[in-house]
Structures are given as C-alpha cells and as structure tokens.
C-alpha cells in the first residue's frame, strides 16, 4: 500500500462539522530512519507518539455528524502537525521523560524535509476543507491520565478554546449538564497556542472551532470510542444550534 501522510474520510459528506485529528497515528514513515525512531514498541504505544483513541472517536463522529474527517498519518514524534513551523517543539527530542533517539541529531535540513513530506501536505488538505463556507472545525484529541512524576488528572473530557468561544461555551454547559462527567475547561492544556492547527485554520480565518480532549484510558478500545462518539454527537449538534452559528 502506498504511504500517504493524510487520511480523508467522507470528503463529500454535507454536514457542517469538519472533524480533524492531528495526532491520529503512531506511524513512522520508512523514509524516517527506516521507519523506526529507535524507541521500544511500548513507548510508541504511549501518548508521546500519538493521541490514543482519538482517531477512532473522530471516525465515528464523522459518520454520526455526516461530516468529513481529516487525520494525520505520522507520529507526532516524526513532526508535530499541531505546531507551527517555527515552534521549538515541532520536532521533539525529549518527551515526557523519553529521549527520541532518531531525533537527537535531526538538524534544520531534516526538519525541512519532514515539514515538506508530512506536515505541509496534512495542512494543505485540512485548509482546503476548512475553507468550505459552511465548515465548523472540531479538533479531536486525547490526553493521558498521568504524566510521569505528576498527579493523576481528574477530568473525563475537556473543552479547549482560544479567543473564539462561540462553540465552546454552549458545549461546556451541555457537557456539565450531563451530571456524571468531570469537565476540564482549557485543561489540561491552554486552548490557544500560536501557530497550532486551530489558530491556523480557525482563529486566523474566523472559522468557528472547538477542540475536545478525552482522557485516553476512556477510549482505549473500539467499543469505548464508538460509545463516546455516540454520546458526543447529539451534544455537539445541540451546541452548534445554541451557538447560532
């Protein structure tokens, strides 16, 4: 099978939601150190390599919301598609206590090669679909329950947003109304990083947007991913209606 840095699902679906998954897979293309970053398999299965479970949720949401899904097909350790091209964390050499051997000596030339081969093609496709006049961006991510040396994170699901909270506000209210969820608001991360995917394709263009993070132990298998998508889809539909967008 020919390698592609981008997955597209349901490109012609007419729904308003454009579901993105920046950290969909832990794939290391063969052109990057022979397809091996020098890490043992258990490390590549951790959150340092991709957003565990997020891609499955994104695909199910695409079907339920009848919207297209755009996902990366390269590990964030190859090059991080949710970082701007000038971000110092674009090509990580150390992540959550793990040294990335194949990145230790990656200099400007290798960085540029990975940008051209993976990062830019992904953003070209994302930007093309985000430019559709009816599009509303939903960025799907997951977070790990506990970073090394840190306390466990209590949230089940989090909503992240920057200066544009038109979708986030009704979504947070609806999720809190569920009654059985611990909701993070711009937790465990800030909702705005200059140059990230939402900044580039949402905030800079005025495109309505919101980012959802689900704790990855809650979406570790296919059934959990489907269940979360089925729970979120009607909530997202109501949030969009309430936003008036």
N, C-alpha and C positions, 0 to 999 in steps of 0.2 A: 504494500500500500504506500502510495506517495505521501510523504510528510507534508502537512500544512500547518502553519503557525496559528491558524484561526479556525474555529468551528462555528458554522452558521446553522441554525435550526429554524425552520418556519419563516424563512426570509420574507415570504409574501403574505404572511398572516396579517389580517387587517386591524387587529387590536391596537389600542393606543400604547400599551406598555412595551417598551424595549427593555428586555432583561439582559443584563451584562454579567459576566463572571470573569473578573480579571485574573483570578488565581485558580483556574478550573482544574489543572492537572499538574502532576509532578514529572512530566515528560522532559527528558534531556535529549535534544536532537543529536543525531550521530555526529554532526559537524562540530559539536562542543565536546572536546576531549574524548572523542569516540563514544559519546552517549553516556558518559559516566563522570560525575563531578567529584569522584573519589570518596563518597560517603557510603557507609553501610546501608543496606536496604531499610532497616528500622528508622534511620534518620530521614531517609527520603519519604517515608510514610508519615512523618510528623508535619505539623503545621508550618514548620520552617520552609518546606518545599512547595506547599500549596494549601488552599483553603479546603480542608477535609469536609466532604459532604455538600459543599456549596453548589457544585456543578449539577448534581442530581436534583437538588431543590430548584435550581434555575430552569432545568429542562422541563420538570413537571409544571412549574409556573407558566412557562411559555405555552404549554398545551391548554392549561386551565384558563389563562387570560387571553388566549388566542393572539399572542404577540411573538415577535421574533426573539431569538436568543443569540447573543454573540459571546463567545468564550475563547480564552487563550488556550493554546496547546503547547505551553512551555512552562517549566517550573519558574517560580518567582526567583529561584536561586540562579537561573540562567541569566535573566534580566527581568526586572520587576515592571510589568506593564501598568501598575498603579502608581508609578512615579514619573515625574517629569524628566526630560532628557538631561537636565542639568542638576538633578537631585543627587547628592553624595551617596544615598542609599540605593541608587539604581542597580548597582552590581555589588551585591553583598559579599564580603569576605569572612564575616563572622555574624552568626545569627543565633540568638538565644543560647549562647554558650558553645555553639558548634562552629568550628573552623571549616570553611568550604575549600578543600584542597585545590580543586581545579580553578578557583578564582583568585588564589593567593597572588599570582603573578600576572593576572589579566590587566593589561595596560590600556591606554587610550585606543590603540588600534583594534584590540579585541572587543572593547566596549562598543566602538563604532560598528564593527561587524555584526555584533548581536543586535544592536539597535536596528540596523538595516534589514536583517534577516527575520526578526521576530517582533520586536516592539512596534516598529512603524507599520508593518502590514496589519497588525491587530488594530491599531488605532485608525488606520485608513478605513477598515470595514466598520468599526464602531462609529466613526464620524459620519460615514455615508448613511447609515441607518438613523443615527441621531438627528440628521438634517431633515428627515421627513417631517412635514409640518405638523402632524398630529402626535408625534412621538413624545412619550413621557419616560424618563430613564429610571429604571430600578436596578441598582447595583447590588448583586447578591454576593455576600461574603460569609465567612465563618471565623470564629476565634477560639483559641484553645482555652480550656478551663483553667489552666495554671501554667504560668511561665516558671522556668527554673529559678528557685530562690525567692519566689513571690507567693503571696497568699492566693488561695483559690478565688476565682471570680464568681460572684453570686448571680449574674444575670443569665436569663434563659435566651433572651433575644434583645438586640439593641438597634436603635434607630440613630443614624448619624446624618448630620446635615451641616451646611455652612451658612452663608448669608441668606440663602433661599430656603425658608422653612414652610413654604406653602403646602407641600405634601406631608412633610414630617410632622407638623403639629396635629392634624387630624389623625394621622396614623398612630402616633404615640397615644393619643387619647383613646382610640379604639382598642389598641393592644392592652392598655391599662384596664379598660372596662371588662376585659376577659376575666379578670379576677384571680387567675391562678398562675400568672406569669410575673417574673421579676424583670422589669424593663430597664435597660440602660439607655440613657439619653446622652448622646455623644460620649459613651463609654463602651468598651474600654479604651477607645481612641477618640481623638478630636475628629469632628466631622468635616474639617476643611484643611487640606494640605495643598499649597500652591503647586500647580502643575499636575496634580493627580487626575485620574480619569474623569471624575465628576467635575472638577474645576475646568478641565479642558473641553468637555463635551456638553456640560450642563450649565455651570455658572457663567462661563465666558460668553455663552450664546443666549442666555436667558431661558434655556430649556428646562422645564420642570423636572425635578430629580429628587431621589431619596436613596439612601443606602441602608440596607438591612444586614446585620450580623447575627448569626445564630451560633450558639455555643456548639462546638463541633462534636462533643460526645452525645448530643441530642439528635444528630443527623448522620450517625456513623454508618448506617446501612440503608438499603433501598427503601424498605418499608417506612423508616423514620423520615427519610427525605420526602417521600410521597405524602405522608401524613402532615408534615409541616407545610408543604405546598398547598394541600387541601385546606388547611386551617388559614393560611395567609391569604389565599386568593380572594375570598369574599371580603376580607378586611381591607385589602388593597383596593378592591372595587369601590367599597363604601368611602374609603379615604379620598379617592380621586373624585367621587361625586361630591363629597362635602367640601373639597377644596375649591370647587367651582372652576377648575382649570379646563 
